[in-house]
Amino acid sequence: MKILALDTSTEFCSVALWRGGTIDEREIHAGQRHSELLPGMIEELLAQHGLRVSGLDGIAFGQGPGSFTGLRIASGVTQGLAFGAGLPVVGIGTLLAMAEASNAERAVCCLDARMGEIYHAAYARSGAEWLTVCEPGLWAPAEAPALPQGAWFGCGNGFTAYGEVLMRRYDGFVGATAPDLMPHARDIARLALPLFEQGKGVDAALAAPFYVRDKVALRTDER
């Protein structure tokens, strides 16, 4: 199976190609240049493997939460490529992709959502699958959901921005952390593979972002 995966949910831009059990990937710190850089990264990756979009079995993308603009770019590019080639698509949660990358049994994933908040979720591994312990949500760091008893691994730049607060909140639960661990296309590809294999890909028109937050800036009186 050949799957193209992409993620533009943070300041990083990544693409990955799953092909016959191996992954080739590209990543760049894009800042706000995702829409400029992403098409070329996809084209270069496919060309290196002698592939066209029509030769893929599906396209996966980082669905969110994350940057509003980044999520729209990922879903828009996915829609455009998949619609033209008649391919199914799969949206993968960015926080779940971080858990997949953590190599932990229990991962609490936190992305800096700005405005004094974090995107938060927690997952526990059950065999080859992940069970959702805390659904993705938007929280003030000091009010992040409680975790069940056990040893948890903290990941994401929420631990960079609000590490002190989060570690107090999860004192005795979270030991090691990886603040630099961020969503990446390679992990999105791995999570998407069984969904495509099970025929759970959807029509390109259904490639939609998962925002969580419903506004992007504070009002003057909220600052």
ROTI-97228 format. One line per field, with one value per atom (N, C-alpha, C): residue number from 1; x, y, z; residue in one letter. Coordinates in pm, 1 decimal. Layout:
BEGIN
k c(NUM  ...)
X c(X  ...)
Y c(Y  ...)
Z c(Z  ...)
r c(A  ...)
end
This chain:
BEGIN
k c(1  1  1  2  2  2  3  3  3  4  4  4  5  5  5  6  6  6  7  7  7  8  8  8  9  9  9  10  10  10  11  11  11  12  12  12  13  13  13  14  14  14  15  15  15  16  16  16  17  17  17  18  18  18  19  19  19  20  20  20  21  21  21  22  22  22  23  23  23  24  24  24  25  25  25  26  26  26  27  27  27  28  28  28  29  29  29  30  30  30  31  31  31  32  32  32  33  33  33  34  34  34  35  35  35  36  36  36  37  37  37  38  38  38  39  39  39  40  40  40  41  41  41  42  42  42  43  43  43  44  44  44  45  45  45  46  46  46  47  47  47  48  48  48  49  49  49  50  50  50  51  51  51  52  52  52  53  53  53  54  54  54  55  55  55  56  56  56  57  57  57  58  58  58  59  59  59  60  60  60  61  61  61  62  62  62  63  63  63  64  64  64  65  65  65  66  66  66  67  67  67  68  68  68  69  69  69  70  70  70  71  71  71  72  72  72  73  73  73  74  74  74  75  75  75  76  76  76  77  77  77  78  78  78  79  79  79  80  80  80  81  81  81  82  82  82  83  83  83  84  84  84  85  85  85  86  86  86  87  87  87  88  88  88  89  89  89  90  90  90  91  91  91  92  92  92  93  93  93  94  94  94  95  95  95  96  96  96  97  97  97  98  98  98  99  99  99  100  100  100  101  101  101  102  102  102  103  103  103  104  104  104  105  105  105  106  106  106  107  107  107  108  108  108  109  109  109  110  110  110  111  111  111  112  112  112  113  113  113  114  114  114  115  115  115  116  116  116  117  117  117  118  118  118  119  119  119  120  120  120  121  121  121  122  122  122  123  123  123  124  124  124  125  125  125  126  126  126  127  127  127  128  128  128  129  129  129  130  130  130  131  131  131  132  132  132  133  133  133  134  134  134  135  135  135  136  136  136  137  137  137  138  138  138  139  139  139  140  140  140  141  141  141  142  142  142  143  143  143  144  144  144  145  145  145  146  146  146  147  147  147  148  148  148  149  149  149  150  150  150  151  151  151  152  152  152  153  153  153  154  154  154  155  155  155  156  156  156  157  157  157  158  158  158  159  159  159  160  160  160  161  161  161  162  162  162  163  163  163  164  164  164  165  165  165  166  166  166  167  167  167  168  168  168  169  169  169  170  170  170  171  171  171  172  172  172  173  173  173  174  174  174  175  175  175  176  176  176  177  177  177  178  178  178  179  179  179  180  180  180  181  181  181  182  182  182  183  183  183  184  184  184  185  185  185  186  186  186  187  187  187  188  188  188  189  189  189  190  190  190  191  191  191  192  192  192  193  193  193  194  194  194  195  195  195  196  196  196  197  197  197  198  198  198  199  199  199  200  200  200  201  201  201  202  202  202  203  203  203  204  204  204  205  205  205  206  206  206  207  207  207  208  208  208  209  209  209  210  210  210  211  211  211  212  212  212  213  213  213  214  214  214  215  215  215  216  216  216  217  217  217  218  218  218  219  219  219  220  220  220  221  221  221  222  222  222  223  223  223)
X c(84.4  0.0  87.3  45.8  121.8  34.4  82.9  7.0  92.7  38.4  100.9  39.0  122.8  74.7  137.8  63.4  115.1  62.1  142.8  101.3  152.4  61.5  96.4  29.9  11.4  -65.1  13.6  146.5  231.6  323.9  427.7  522.6  606.1  598.7  669.3  578.6  640.8  570.4  636.7  557.4  615.9  530.2  597.4  531.0  600.7  525.7  583.1  514.6  589.1  536.9  556.3  444.3  448.9  441.1  536.8  540.0  596.5  508.5  553.0  625.6  581.0  640.9  756.1  794.6  900.3  843.6  908.7  865.1  979.6  951.7  1043.7  974.7  1049.3  987.3  1067.9  999.7  1061.6  1001.8  1084.3  1034.4  1112.9  1043.4  1108.8  1037.3  1114.7  1053.3  999.5  869.5  808.2  764.1  752.7  699.0  556.5  535.4  403.7  406.7  499.7  516.9  469.0  379.5  333.5  276.1  188.1  122.2  222.6  331.7  436.2  525.3  555.7  653.5  594.0  471.9  414.9  403.7  351.4  338.0  471.0  576.5  707.2  762.1  737.3  783.4  714.0  584.3  508.8  559.3  574.6  619.1  756.3  848.5  984.4  985.3  905.1  900.9  845.4  735.7  677.4  770.3  831.2  920.2  1038.8  1090.8  1205.9  1173.2  1044.0  1002.6  932.6  939.6  880.1  729.6  665.0  520.3  449.6  324.6  232.2  121.8  46.9  -61.2  -157.6  -183.5  -277.6  -229.8  -100.8  -46.7  -54.0  -109.5  -123.1  -251.5  -257.9  -379.3  -462.3  -402.8  -476.5  -387.1  -451.9  -380.3  -431.0  -337.5  -370.1  -316.9  -386.4  -343.5  -367.3  -287.2  -304.9  -429.1  -531.0  -663.5  -675.7  -591.0  -598.1  -609.5  -607.9  -604.1  -465.1  -461.7  -338.6  -370.0  -274.7  -291.4  -410.5  -500.2  -617.9  -576.7  -482.2  -438.4  -373.3  -288.0  -220.2  -317.2  -419.2  -516.8  -595.0  -626.7  -699.1  -611.3  -482.1  -390.7  -383.9  -367.6  -356.5  -481.7  -597.9  -721.5  -746.4  -712.3  -732.7  -644.1  -516.8  -424.1  -465.6  -504.0  -550.3  -671.7  -767.8  -887.5  -852.0  -766.7  -730.8  -662.2  -564.7  -491.9  -581.4  -657.3  -737.6  -855.0  -916.7  -1032.7  -991.6  -879.6  -833.8  -794.7  -748.1  -702.7  -803.9  -915.2  -1016.5  -971.9  -896.2  -840.1  -918.4  -922.4  -979.8  -883.5  -937.3  -855.2  -886.2  -790.9  -808.2  -750.3  -827.2  -777.4  -733.2  -614.7  -558.4  -537.0  -578.0  -557.9  -411.1  -376.6  -236.9  -185.0  -270.9  -227.6  -206.8  -289.8  -271.2  -140.9  -107.8  18.5  137.7  125.6  232.4  245.8  132.7  137.6  206.5  173.3  234.9  386.4  431.3  575.1  647.6  573.9  636.4  701.5  659.0  707.2  677.2  576.1  536.8  411.2  384.6  261.2  145.7  178.1  77.3  134.6  66.4  117.6  13.4  56.1  -27.6  33.7  -45.0  5.6  -48.6  40.6  0.9  69.4  -9.7  42.1  7.2  99.6  75.4  -31.1  -146.6  -257.0  -258.8  -156.1  -149.0  -262.4  -270.7  -374.7  -386.7  -271.5  -269.4  -336.3  -347.6  -416.8  -334.5  -375.7  -310.9  -416.4  -376.4  -452.3  -401.2  -493.1  -455.2  -529.6  -463.9  -527.7  -436.6  -493.6  -413.5  -456.0  -356.4  -380.1  -301.8  -358.2  -290.3  -287.4  -173.2  -159.4  -224.7  -297.2  -356.4  -321.9  -215.7  -167.0  -113.2  -165.9  -120.9  -204.7  -302.3  -393.7  -376.7  -433.0  -435.3  -577.9  -593.0  -721.1  -719.5  -828.4  -837.9  -878.4  -790.4  -817.1  -878.9  -825.4  -881.1  -899.0  -1019.2  -1046.4  -971.7  -933.6  -871.3  -959.0  -896.4  -970.6  -879.6  -940.3  -869.5  -880.6  -764.1  -764.8  -663.4  -692.2  -587.9  -496.2  -364.2  -273.3  -301.4  -336.9  -362.1  -490.6  -575.6  -703.8  -707.5  -591.3  -585.5  -649.7  -716.5  -787.5  -696.6  -752.8  -679.1  -649.7  -540.5  -498.8  -520.8  -553.8  -561.5  -424.3  -427.4  -303.0  -213.2  -84.2  11.8  122.1  218.1  330.4  297.3  302.8  267.4  388.3  392.9  498.8  438.8  501.1  450.2  521.5  446.4  510.7  440.0  517.5  464.2  510.7  502.6  554.4  467.1  354.5  281.8  366.7  455.8  545.7  662.9  685.7  784.6  724.0  604.6  540.3  487.9  437.6  371.2  419.2  545.7  597.9  585.2  614.7  610.4  469.3  372.2  232.4  185.3  217.4  172.7  236.5  363.0  429.2  374.1  331.5  264.3  129.1  58.0  -73.1  -62.5  42.2  58.1  169.5  192.6  296.2  268.2  368.4  352.9  295.5  253.5  197.9  289.4  335.4  422.2  567.0  646.6  788.7  867.7  904.5  981.6  891.9  953.7  881.7  969.5  903.6  971.8  904.1  942.3  877.3  896.0  1000.6  1027.5  950.3  881.2  807.4  680.6  667.2  556.5  489.2  369.4  305.1  392.3  392.9  474.9  402.0  423.2  355.6  387.2  507.0  542.0  451.4  416.9  330.2  185.1  147.8  14.7  0.7  105.9  102.8  85.7  159.4  150.0  9.3  -49.9  -183.4  -290.8  -265.7  -364.2  -364.4  -251.2  -238.5  -349.5  -372.7  -477.6  -616.2  -639.1  -769.9  -791.9  -689.1  -700.2  -716.2  -641.0  -648.2  -787.4  -855.5  -989.7  -1099.0  -1056.5  -1153.7  -1224.5  -1159.3  -1222.1  -1184.0  -1114.3  -1089.4  -1221.5  -1229.6  -1353.9  -1331.5  -1440.2  -1434.1  -1355.7  -1286.7  -1204.0  -1283.1  -1410.1  -1492.1  -1508.0  -1480.7  -1497.3  -1367.5  -1263.9  -1136.6  -1152.1  -1182.8  -1213.0  -1126.0  -1087.5  -1006.4  -1087.2  -1015.3  -1072.8  -1010.0  -1085.1  -1026.6  -1018.3  -1117.6  -1133.6  -1168.6  -1080.9  -1108.8  -1195.3  -1284.0  -1372.0  -1337.9  -1222.6  -1177.7  -1025.9  -967.1  -822.0  -751.2  -826.3  -761.7  -846.7  -780.8  -852.3  -910.8  -1029.1  -1083.4  -995.6  -1005.3  -926.0  -945.9  -1071.9  -1100.9  -1053.4  -1014.0  -965.5  -814.6  -746.8  -601.3  -546.1)
Y c(-119.8  0.0  124.0  225.2  350.1  465.0  528.3  635.1  760.4  871.5  1001.7  1063.9  1115.1  1181.6  1319.9  1413.4  1549.9  1613.0  1704.8  1777.5  1920.6  2014.2  2156.8  2222.1  2144.9  2192.3  2283.8  2286.4  2371.6  2451.2  2509.7  2584.9  2495.0  2363.3  2267.3  2218.6  2186.7  2131.3  1998.1  1889.7  1758.8  1679.8  1597.2  1504.0  1369.4  1262.3  1128.1  1037.5  939.5  839.9  701.9  634.1  494.4  408.9  323.4  239.1  102.9  3.9  -133.6  -154.3  -87.4  -108.4  -15.5  71.9  169.2  310.1  402.2  542.2  631.6  718.8  826.4  956.2  1051.3  1170.1  1295.7  1408.6  1540.4  1631.3  1719.6  1814.3  1944.1  2054.6  2185.0  2274.7  2362.8  2464.7  2572.8  2572.9  2656.3  2792.9  2809.9  2936.0  2952.7  3050.6  3072.0  3050.4  2968.2  2947.4  2809.2  2747.7  2613.4  2603.4  2696.5  2689.2  2706.1  2775.6  2796.4  2672.7  2607.4  2499.2  2361.2  2339.5  2205.6  2142.9  2211.7  2147.4  2096.4  2175.8  2134.2  2015.0  2009.4  1896.8  1767.6  1777.0  1659.4  1615.0  1709.2  1677.2  1611.8  1666.6  1612.2  1471.8  1449.1  1318.6  1212.1  1242.4  1146.2  1119.6  1226.6  1211.4  1122.0  1134.0  1053.3  904.3  872.1  732.1  693.6  782.1  753.0  739.1  815.1  804.7  932.6  916.2  1026.6  1011.2  1117.6  1109.7  998.1  979.2  875.5  734.4  719.2  588.6  556.3  647.9  625.9  548.7  493.6  426.6  516.6  624.4  714.8  826.4  929.4  1044.9  1068.4  1085.5  1113.3  1250.6  1316.0  1450.6  1471.8  1562.7  1602.6  1687.7  1633.3  1694.4  1804.3  1799.2  1897.7  1828.5  1908.8  2055.3  2109.9  2242.1  2310.6  2446.7  2501.9  2631.7  2630.3  2727.9  2735.1  2736.7  2825.3  2837.1  2708.4  2650.1  2526.9  2412.7  2400.8  2292.7  2310.7  2434.7  2459.7  2425.2  2455.3  2422.7  2270.7  2197.5  2051.9  1990.0  2031.3  1972.5  2015.8  2141.1  2189.8  2120.0  2103.3  2033.7  1887.4  1824.9  1686.3  1672.8  1761.8  1758.4  1772.0  1868.9  1893.8  1775.1  1717.4  1603.1  1480.2  1452.0  1330.4  1337.1  1452.3  1465.2  1442.5  1503.7  1490.2  1349.2  1270.9  1134.4  1028.6  1072.8  977.8  891.2  949.2  872.9  893.6  793.3  812.3  889.3  950.1  1027.3  983.4  1009.8  983.7  1101.9  1156.9  1260.5  1197.2  1233.1  1178.1  1292.1  1271.1  1372.3  1399.6  1527.1  1564.3  1521.8  1527.1  1486.1  1335.0  1261.1  1116.1  1082.8  1160.4  1139.2  1159.9  1252.9  1273.5  1153.7  1098.1  978.6  864.0  847.8  743.4  760.1  885.2  912.2  895.1  894.3  897.5  765.5  653.6  520.4  491.5  558.4  538.3  451.6  398.9  323.0  415.8  527.7  628.0  765.2  840.5  970.7  1079.4  1186.4  1305.7  1409.7  1452.6  1532.9  1674.9  1771.3  1910.6  2000.1  2070.1  2169.7  2309.0  2401.8  2540.8  2597.5  2634.9  2690.1  2842.6  2901.8  3047.4  3092.8  3222.8  3283.3  3215.1  3165.0  3105.3  2970.1  2898.9  2770.7  2663.8  2538.5  2426.4  2338.8  2276.7  2165.1  2040.9  1962.9  1855.2  1727.3  1614.4  1483.4  1382.5  1270.5  1164.3  1030.0  945.4  816.2  707.9  586.2  469.7  360.4  297.0  193.4  63.0  -0.3  -131.0  -219.7  -298.1  -376.7  -284.5  -298.3  -213.7  -87.8  -69.4  44.0  140.9  260.0  360.7  377.8  378.2  409.2  554.6  625.8  766.3  774.8  830.2  848.2  985.7  1088.5  1223.5  1271.5  1303.0  1350.3  1481.2  1506.0  1634.1  1751.5  1847.3  1963.3  2082.3  2194.1  2320.0  2355.2  2375.6  2395.5  2501.2  2567.4  2640.7  2536.1  2553.4  2449.7  2405.2  2498.9  2463.9  2384.9  2382.5  2311.5  2190.8  2146.5  2030.2  1909.9  1823.5  1709.8  1620.8  1567.1  1473.8  1345.7  1282.1  1156.5  1039.1  922.0  803.0  770.7  697.1  657.6  582.9  608.5  541.3  635.4  581.9  661.5  713.5  843.5  908.1  980.4  982.6  1051.5  1178.8  1293.3  1420.4  1462.0  1502.9  1543.5  1664.0  1740.2  1855.9  1987.4  2092.5  2222.6  2292.2  2230.4  2280.1  2268.7  2168.0  2150.5  2247.8  2308.4  2416.0  2546.0  2576.8  2703.8  2705.6  2590.9  2587.6  2469.1  2433.0  2314.9  2317.9  2431.4  2441.2  2415.8  2478.5  2463.4  2319.8  2263.7  2128.8  2025.0  2043.8  1947.2  1955.4  2072.9  2083.2  2013.0  2035.4  1974.9  1822.3  1769.6  1624.4  1569.1  1633.8  1589.2  1445.0  1358.2  1218.3  1131.9  1193.3  1119.1  1124.7  1243.9  1261.4  1263.7  1172.9  1169.0  1235.2  1158.1  1212.0  1292.3  1389.6  1470.3  1488.7  1515.4  1547.4  1671.1  1790.3  1912.9  1939.0  1882.6  1906.2  1811.8  1713.2  1618.6  1686.0  1688.2  1757.5  1665.4  1700.1  1618.4  1606.5  1488.2  1466.0  1372.7  1395.0  1316.2  1167.2  1130.1  986.8  911.6  974.4  910.0  910.6  1012.9  1017.1  903.1  878.0  768.3  633.8  612.6  484.7  463.2  568.4  556.7  540.5  597.5  590.2  455.3  385.3  260.8  160.4  123.9  24.4  73.4  203.4  257.1  239.6  268.7  244.9  95.6  12.3  -131.8  -186.8  -122.9  -165.0  -98.3  -20.8  45.2  161.8  225.1  334.3  472.4  477.2  605.6  666.0  798.7  866.4  950.3  999.4  1083.2  1211.2  1260.2  1380.4  1498.8  1509.8  1622.9  1626.6  1515.6  1507.8  1534.8  1576.4  1611.1  1746.3  1744.7  1868.9  1882.2  2004.2  2025.3  1999.5  1969.2  1957.6  2068.8  2176.4  2297.2  2295.9  2246.9  2252.9  2394.3  2490.6  2630.2  2695.4  2788.1  2853.6  3000.5  3044.7  3180.0  3181.9  3278.4  3277.7  3392.0  3481.8  3594.9  3641.4  3699.7  3756.0  3892.2  3921.0  4057.1  4149.9  4279.7  4377.4  4364.0  4342.6  4331.5  4201.6  4104.1  3976.1  3973.5  4071.7  4068.9  4111.2)
Z c(0.0  0.0  0.0  -74.8  -85.9  -34.1  73.5  138.7  147.8  103.0  123.1  247.1  337.4  457.7  466.7  524.5  538.3  666.2  720.0  840.4  835.2  860.5  865.9  987.2  1093.8  1209.5  1301.7  1288.5  1371.6  1281.0  1337.6  1255.7  1165.7  1189.1  1104.5  992.1  880.2  764.9  732.2  728.4  702.7  605.3  525.2  434.8  449.4  425.9  436.4  335.4  289.6  196.5  257.2  284.7  327.8  202.5  185.3  65.6  100.7  101.4  124.9  255.8  361.7  492.7  526.9  434.5  463.5  452.9  521.1  520.0  475.8  380.9  344.0  382.7  433.5  490.1  460.9  471.0  457.8  565.5  620.8  720.8  709.5  733.5  733.9  833.5  897.2  983.0  889.9  870.4  766.9  817.5  949.0  999.1  949.5  861.1  801.1  650.1  603.4  458.8  412.8  490.1  456.8  316.1  280.0  148.9  35.9  62.1  -37.6  -51.3  62.0  62.2  40.4  87.3  86.4  -52.8  -154.3  -286.1  -341.6  -325.9  -374.9  -299.2  -168.5  -88.7  -132.2  -158.4  -204.2  -341.2  -430.3  -566.4  -565.3  -485.1  -479.3  -420.4  -316.0  -251.6  -346.4  -413.7  -506.4  -624.8  -676.3  -791.7  -758.7  -637.5  -598.6  -602.0  -583.1  -582.5  -713.2  -811.6  -940.8  -937.2  -849.9  -832.2  -873.4  -913.2  -928.8  -824.2  -802.6  -704.5  -740.2  -867.7  -912.5  -879.7  -850.0  -815.8  -668.0  -587.9  -444.6  -414.3  -293.5  -246.5  -155.7  -106.9  -20.2  29.7  85.8  141.9  283.3  377.3  516.4  553.9  645.9  685.8  834.0  891.8  1030.5  1043.1  1108.5  1111.4  1216.0  1317.8  1424.7  1559.8  1663.2  1664.5  1631.2  1611.9  1577.7  1520.0  1446.5  1383.0  1288.2  1302.0  1214.4  1068.5  1036.3  896.9  850.6  934.0  897.4  872.3  956.0  938.5  808.9  775.0  648.9  528.6  539.1  428.7  409.6  518.9  508.7  448.9  496.7  444.8  301.0  267.9  131.5  30.7  64.7  -25.2  -40.4  69.9  64.9  -25.3  -8.4  -92.8  -240.4  -271.9  -410.8  -475.9  -406.2  -460.8  -472.8  -365.9  -363.4  -459.5  -470.4  -559.6  -704.7  -743.3  -880.7  -917.3  -818.0  -844.5  -801.4  -745.4  -700.5  -584.9  -491.6  -379.9  -251.1  -164.2  -30.8  58.9  162.7  255.6  398.8  487.6  630.5  706.8  798.6  888.3  1019.4  1065.7  1189.9  1289.0  1411.7  1514.6  1539.5  1548.1  1568.4  1705.3  1807.0  1940.5  1946.0  1874.1  1865.5  1793.1  1689.8  1618.6  1711.6  1804.3  1901.6  1995.0  2037.5  2121.2  2046.8  1919.4  1838.0  1831.9  1824.9  1815.5  1948.7  2057.9  2190.2  2231.1  2172.9  2213.4  2360.3  2412.5  2551.7  2558.8  2676.3  2698.4  2732.6  2796.8  2831.2  2798.6  2715.4  2672.5  2695.1  2760.7  2770.8  2677.5  2580.2  2468.6  2477.6  2477.1  2496.2  2393.2  2313.9  2220.9  2271.6  2255.9  2292.4  2199.5  2256.2  2177.9  2181.0  2241.8  2260.0  2352.1  2374.9  2458.2  2595.4  2647.3  2779.5  2788.6  2676.2  2675.3  2603.0  2622.2  2554.6  2487.2  2377.0  2322.7  2395.2  2448.8  2540.7  2506.2  2515.7  2508.3  2576.6  2618.4  2680.1  2621.7  2598.1  2532.8  2604.9  2606.3  2663.0  2557.4  2542.8  2441.4  2489.0  2396.9  2422.2  2303.8  2318.1  2205.6  2098.3  1978.3  1867.8  1853.3  1941.0  1928.7  2045.2  2025.9  2130.2  2181.6  2313.9  2375.3  2419.7  2393.6  2432.9  2579.4  2661.1  2803.9  2828.7  2763.8  2768.1  2625.1  2585.9  2450.5  2422.8  2298.1  2265.0  2307.1  2373.6  2421.5  2440.7  2471.6  2494.0  2641.3  2706.4  2850.7  2892.5  3003.9  3074.8  3137.0  3130.7  3180.6  3323.5  3410.3  3550.5  3567.9  3464.8  3472.1  3380.0  3331.6  3243.9  3312.3  3237.1  3297.0  3380.3  3487.0  3572.3  3495.2  3530.6  3467.0  3562.5  3509.6  3594.3  3654.1  3763.1  3829.2  3730.6  3740.2  3653.2  3611.8  3540.0  3490.8  3351.1  3334.1  3207.6  3148.8  3016.8  2943.5  2883.3  2911.3  2860.3  2733.1  2632.8  2507.7  2446.3  2370.2  2300.7  2358.7  2277.4  2320.2  2423.1  2459.1  2575.9  2701.0  2703.0  2817.1  2812.1  2696.0  2687.4  2738.4  2691.6  2725.9  2869.6  2917.7  3048.7  3132.6  3114.6  3180.7  3331.5  3391.7  3537.5  3589.1  3523.1  3564.6  3542.4  3427.4  3395.7  3487.7  3520.0  3606.9  3749.7  3793.5  3923.0  3916.0  3805.6  3787.2  3787.2  3728.2  3712.8  3801.2  3913.8  4006.5  4049.9  4032.1  4069.1  3958.7  3848.9  3735.6  3613.6  3580.5  3463.9  3509.2  3453.0  3483.8  3373.4  3273.4  3161.6  3067.1  3002.0  2902.6  2778.8  2667.3  2541.6  2482.7  2531.2  2485.5  2336.1  2276.6  2134.5  2043.1  2099.0  2016.9  1963.6  1831.9  1766.6  1664.8  1617.9  1514.9  1389.9  1329.5  1210.3  1115.0  985.6  882.3  891.6  935.2  939.7  1036.2  1148.9  1246.7  1199.7  1126.5  1065.5  964.8  887.2  790.6  861.5  970.0  1043.1  1098.9  1153.3  1210.9  1102.9  986.6  878.3  808.8  809.6  734.9  766.2  894.0  919.9  880.6  885.1  845.5  696.0  617.2  473.1  444.5  515.1  492.9  525.6  621.5  660.0  576.8  475.5  389.7  454.9  553.9  627.2  574.7  459.8  397.0  349.9  348.1  309.9  184.7  130.5  11.5  39.5  -62.9  -46.9  5.6  -29.1  14.4  165.9  232.8  378.1  453.7  383.0  448.4  517.1  645.8  717.7  842.1  876.8  998.5  1125.3  1232.6  1366.0  1449.8  1469.6  1526.5  1679.4  1750.4  1896.1  1940.1  1912.0  1949.8  1843.1  1886.5  1790.2  1767.2  1819.9  1790.7  1792.4  1722.6  1705.8  1777.4  1839.2  1906.2  2023.3  2120.1  2234.9  2200.1  2257.0  2248.7  2331.0  2306.8  2381.5  2531.0  2574.2  2716.1  2778.5  2693.4  2744.5  2759.2  2698.9  2700.9  2836.1)
r c(M  M  M  K  K  K  I  I  I  L  L  L  A  A  A  L  L  L  D  D  D  T  T  T  S  S  S  T  T  T  E  E  E  F  F  F  C  C  C  S  S  S  V  V  V  A  A  A  L  L  L  W  W  W  R  R  R  G  G  G  G  G  G  T  T  T  I  I  I  D  D  D  E  E  E  R  R  R  E  E  E  I  I  I  H  H  H  A  A  A  G  G  G  Q  Q  Q  R  R  R  H  H  H  S  S  S  E  E  E  L  L  L  L  L  L  P  P  P  G  G  G  M  M  M  I  I  I  E  E  E  E  E  E  L  L  L  L  L  L  A  A  A  Q  Q  Q  H  H  H  G  G  G  L  L  L  R  R  R  V  V  V  S  S  S  G  G  G  L  L  L  D  D  D  G  G  G  I  I  I  A  A  A  F  F  F  G  G  G  Q  Q  Q  G  G  G  P  P  P  G  G  G  S  S  S  F  F  F  T  T  T  G  G  G  L  L  L  R  R  R  I  I  I  A  A  A  S  S  S  G  G  G  V  V  V  T  T  T  Q  Q  Q  G  G  G  L  L  L  A  A  A  F  F  F  G  G  G  A  A  A  G  G  G  L  L  L  P  P  P  V  V  V  V  V  V  G  G  G  I  I  I  G  G  G  T  T  T  L  L  L  L  L  L  A  A  A  M  M  M  A  A  A  E  E  E  A  A  A  S  S  S  N  N  N  A  A  A  E  E  E  R  R  R  A  A  A  V  V  V  C  C  C  C  C  C  L  L  L  D  D  D  A  A  A  R  R  R  M  M  M  G  G  G  E  E  E  I  I  I  Y  Y  Y  H  H  H  A  A  A  A  A  A  Y  Y  Y  A  A  A  R  R  R  S  S  S  G  G  G  A  A  A  E  E  E  W  W  W  L  L  L  T  T  T  V  V  V  C  C  C  E  E  E  P  P  P  G  G  G  L  L  L  W  W  W  A  A  A  P  P  P  A  A  A  E  E  E  A  A  A  P  P  P  A  A  A  L  L  L  P  P  P  Q  Q  Q  G  G  G  A  A  A  W  W  W  F  F  F  G  G  G  C  C  C  G  G  G  N  N  N  G  G  G  F  F  F  T  T  T  A  A  A  Y  Y  Y  G  G  G  E  E  E  V  V  V  L  L  L  M  M  M  R  R  R  R  R  R  Y  Y  Y  D  D  D  G  G  G  F  F  F  V  V  V  G  G  G  A  A  A  T  T  T  A  A  A  P  P  P  D  D  D  L  L  L  M  M  M  P  P  P  H  H  H  A  A  A  R  R  R  D  D  D  I  I  I  A  A  A  R  R  R  L  L  L  A  A  A  L  L  L  P  P  P  L  L  L  F  F  F  E  E  E  Q  Q  Q  G  G  G  K  K  K  G  G  G  V  V  V  D  D  D  A  A  A  A  A  A  L  L  L  A  A  A  A  A  A  P  P  P  F  F  F  Y  Y  Y  V  V  V  R  R  R  D  D  D  K  K  K  V  V  V  A  A  A  L  L  L  R  R  R  T  T  T  D  D  D  E  E  E  R  R  R)
end
